[in-house]
Amino acid sequence: MSILALTGIGELSTQDPELGVLHDAAMVVEAGRVAWVGPSRQAPAADTVYDLGGRAVVPGFVDSHSHLMFAGDRAEEFAARMTGTPYSAGGIRTTVAATRAASDEQLAANLGRLVDEMRRQGTTTVEVKSGYGLTVADEARALAIARHVTDETTFLGAHVVPPEHADDPAAYVDLVTGPMLEACAPHARWVDVFCERGAFDEDQARTILRAGAVKGLRGRLHANQLGPGPGVRLACELGLVAVDHCTYLSEEDVSALVETGTTATLLPGVEFSTRSPYPDARRLLDAGVHVAIASDCNPGSCYTSSMPLCIALAVREMGMSPAEALAAATTGGARALDRADVGHLGVGARADLVVLDAPSYLHLAYRPGVPLVAQTWVAGRRA
């Protein structure tokens, strides 16, 4: 079995609490896993040695919230928002129409393009949701296609109520929890609900999440994005691993997140793209809440695939330090996906790493918009 040594690492941010940040470091990779980390001068012998020339290395980014299974775009909607039209959940239906009309080949090609785009920007683990088909067949095919690129697939049949069920939302909930769930569960790890005005209320969300749990799907939730609501406390009540958006939070919401350990996944690209208030990450971190950041890449409210951009926004707009933002994009995302094998570069972790054309991880926030990702490695191989 070939052993690889990565040497000449100017700064290695391991995100491992025992190792921390190392300088003039090396890493040994065996069978796709980190086998050793330490000073370059102490690196053990390896079959292949690759010198990174003093560049900084960070763990591969873990993007725990994305909507990549779609067709079409909504550039005109974005332009309207930038001239004063407020964002609402209703625009999702535009993408639903385009996605239903697309072939499997077209959906797979668009998914592959976006995953490659993410990979070039350092994302090595990505969660992908359905939610733009909203029929049994379209939701099932979306997840079956997504499963080819990631194990972190999420059934989001409860994204919005589609037009054909607008007069009978209860019948649509029955469809989601019945035939649609039955068809989608074999292709999914997670179940999600958009618990928000214009989408699904607390009782509907609870019903859908419980139905998913019966089928063995772990729960996630979109909540408290457009205004205060019950979603965050529902996520905590049900013991969900993560609840996403978390823009409008009461003291009771924050206390519930602390008490249950549910991760608050913040999506700063959405606020950037919708001119909405940013969530207060500083408040959450100071209270002891586990925080992740993710891209929420989707064609409507946030069409960016860049985790480096999200890191820069988290620092500039949400009160996070550069170290906290990097942790949220790596170990935070891994926690939101209940993964211990990614998001850090401790011994035993999957050797997913990003080589920066910079001397330090600080440059991710210091130099926003600059393409600093020089190399992305997945399981010890250059992607």
N, C-alpha and C positions, 0 to 999 in steps of 0.2 A: 504494500500500500504506500503510495507516494506521500511524502511529508513536505509541506511548503512552509518556508519561513519568510515573513514579510518584515524587512528590516528598514532602517533609516526613517522611522516614523518620528517626525519632529515633536509632535504632541499627540498623545493617544488618550482620548476621552472615553474610558471604558464603560461608564454608567454602571459599573460594579461598585458597590459601597466599600468593599475592602481594597480595591485597586485604585479607584479614583482616576485622576488625570496623571499620566506618566509622560516623561520627556525623554528624547533619544531612546525610543522604545522599539521593541520587536514583538512579533506575534507568530506563533507556530500553529499551523492548521493541519489537521489530520482527519480524513474521512468527512470533510465538510464542517468540522467542529473546531472550536478554539481549544487547542491542547496545551498551550503555554503562553504566558504574557509576562514581559519583564524588560529589563534594560537590554539594549542591543548587544552590549559586550558580553552578556551572559546567555545569549540565544543558543539553544542546543543545535546540534547538526541536523541538517535537512537535506532532502533530495534536490529540492529546488529553492533557490534564494532569490527574492524579488526585492530590490531596493527602491523605496518610495521617495528617496531624495529629499528628506526633511519635511515632507508635507504632513499636514494634520490628518488624523483619522478619527471618525466617529462611527457609532453603530449605524447600520442601515435604518432609515426612518420607517416607523410603523404607522401607516395611515389607516386608522381604525374606523373611518366613516367616509364612504364614497358611493356615488350613484353612477356607475360607468356603463350600465346596460341601457342604452338609449340610441335613438336615431334623431337626426335633425339638429338644429340649434335654435337659440332664442335671442340672437343678437339684437333684433329690433326691440324686444322687451327690455333688454339691458339699456339700450339707448334711451328708451322712454323713461326708465327709472332715473337715469342721469339728468333728465330734464324735469323731474318732479313727480312722476307717477309712483305712488308707493308700492312696495312689494306686497304680494298676497299669495296664498297657496294656490290660487286658481290657475296660474300659468302652467302648472304641471300638466294640465289636460292637453295643452298644445303638444307637449312631448309624447304623451300617451298616443295621440293620433299618429304621429310620425313613427313611433316604435311599433305599433301594431301593423303598420303598412310595410315595414322593412322585412327583408328576408333574413334567415338565420345567418347567411354568409355576410350580409351587410352589418348585422349586429356584432358578429364575431370580429370582423375587420375593424370596426370602430373601437371595440373593447381592446383589441390587441394594440391599436395605435396609442390609446390612452395609457395602457399599462407600460408600453415602451417609453412613452413620454415621462411617466412617473419614475421609471427605472433610471433614466438618464439624469434625473434630479435627485437620486439617492434613495428613493423609496424601494424597500426590499420586501415588505409585507404589506398587503393591501386587502381591506375588506371591501366587498362589492355587493350592493343591494339590487334586488329587483325593484318593482314599483312603478314601472312605466308601461306595463302591459295591461294589468288589472282585469284580465280574463284568465280562466284556468289555464288555457293553452299558452298564452303569452307569458304569464308569470313562470310557468314551469320551463318553457324553453329558455327564458332569460337566465334562470339559475343553472340549467344544464350547461349552457354556454359558458357562464361565469366560472363554473367548477373546473374548467380546463385551465384556468390561469391562477386560481387561488382556492385554498380550503376554507377561507373565511367568507362564506357566502351567506347572505341574509335575505329571508323572505319578507318583503315589504308590500304585500298585497294591500295592506291598510295604509296606503300613501294618501290618497284622496278617494272619495266616492266618485266613480266614473259617471259620465253623463247619462248612460242608459239606466242607472239606478238612482238618479238624483231625487226622484219622488218617493223612493223607498230605501233609505239608508240601512234600515234593519235587515232587509233582504240581502243587501250586499255584505253586511257583517256575517250573515249566515253562510253566504258563499265563501267568504274568506276563511271562516273557521271550519268549513265542511269540505267540499270538493277541491277548492283551491289549495288548502293546506295539505290535503291528502296527496295531491299531485306534486306539490313543491317540497314537502318535507324530505324526500330522499336526496334532494340536491342542495340542501341548506344545513348550516350549523346553527343559525340564529333566526329569530323572528323579531320583527320591529313594527312599531306603529307610530304614525305622525299624530301625536296627541296635542291638538292645537285647534283654535277656532278656524272654521273652514275645512276641517279635516275630521278627526274622531275625538269624541269626548272621553271622559275618564272611565265610565262604565263600559263603553265599547272597547277601549284599549285594554282594560282588565280582562274582558271576555276573550279577546284575541290572543293576548299573551298567555293566558291560562290554557287555551286550546293548543297553542304551540308547544307549551311545556309538556302536555300530555303526549305529544308526538316526539318528544325528546329534543326540542329546539330550545336553546338558551335565549333569554329575553334581552332586548335592547329597547330604547325608546327615544324618539324625538320629542323634546318637551321645552316649554317656557322660552320659545324663540320669539314669538310675535307679541307676547305680553305675559303677565302673571297667569298662572294656571296650576292645575293639580298634578301635572305630569311628573315633576321631579319627586314629589312625595309618593306618588304611585310607584315609581321605579324603586324607591327605597322600601316601601311596603312589601313589594314582591321580591326584594332581594336581588335585583338585577345587577349585573356586573358593571354596566355603564348606562348613563343617561346623557343625551347629547343636545347641544345648543346651550341651555342653561344661561340665557341672557338676562331674564327677569326673575330674580330670586328673592324670596322673603327670608327673614331670619329663621323661620321654621324649616324652609327648604334647605338652608345651609346646615342647620343642626342635624337634619335627617341624613344628609350626605356624610357628615362626620361620623354619626352614630353607626351607620350601616356599612361604611367603607365603599359605597358605590362611587365609581369614578365619574367625574364630570368632564365630558369631552367637549372642549371649546372649539369653535369653528370660525376663526377670525376672518377667513376669506369671504365668508358670507356677509359679515358686516361691512367689509371693504366694498363688496360688489353690490350691496343694496343700500349703502349709506344709512345703515342702522346703528344704534348704539352698540358698542362692544361689551361683552361680558366682563365683569370685574374679577379677573384672575387673582389679583393681589388679595382681595377679600377672601376668596376661597382658599388660597394657599396659607394665608395667615390663620385661618380657622382650622387648618389641618385636613382639608379635603384633598383627595387624590385627583390630580388634574392631568388630562391628556389634551393634545391639540391634534386636529386632523384637517384634511383639505375640504371635505364635503364636495368634492369635484362633481358637478352636475351642470346641465346645460342652461339652467334657469337662474338660480340665486347665487351661483359661485362656480364659474367655469375656469378654475385654475387647478392644476395638478401639482403645484409646487409646494412641497413641505418647507423648503427654505424660505419662501415668501411668508408662509404661515408663522414660521419662527420669528421672522423680522417684525411682522404685525403684532405678534404676542408681546414682544419686547416693547415696541413703540407705543402700542395702543391699549394694552391690557395690564400693564404694570408688572410684567415678569422680568426677571433678570435673564441675561443670555444663558446662564447655566440652567435655570428653571425651564426656560423654553425648550432647550435641547432635551432635557429630561422628559418633558411632556410629549415631545415628538418621537421619543424612543421607548424608554421604560414605561412612560404613561400610556402610550398607545398599546404596548404589549399587555399592560394590566387591563386595559379596556377590552382586550380580546382574550383575557385569561390565558396568556401565553408566558411561560417562563424561559423559553428557548430563544427568544428574539428580543431586540431592544437593548441589549447590552453585549459586552465583549469579554465577559468573564469566562473562565475555563468551563467547558462543556456547552457553551452557547453555540448556536449555529453561526458560522463565520460569515455573517452578513455585515458588510462594512462599506463606508463611504470615504474615499480619499479626496480631500479638499485641496484645491490649488491655492492654499493659504497656510500660514504658519499656525493658526489656532481656530478652534470652533467659534471663537468670538466673532470672526469675520462673517458668519452666517447672518447675524443681525447688523453688524457694522457696515457691511457692503450689500445692502438689499438690491435685488435685481441683477446682480452680477453672477454669471454662470460659474460658480466656484467648484461644482462637482466635477472632479477630473476623472474619477473611476468609481464604479459601483461593483461590489463583489457580493455574490449570493452563494452561500454554502461553500465558500472557499474558491469560487471561480469568478473570473471577470465577466460581468454581464454584457 
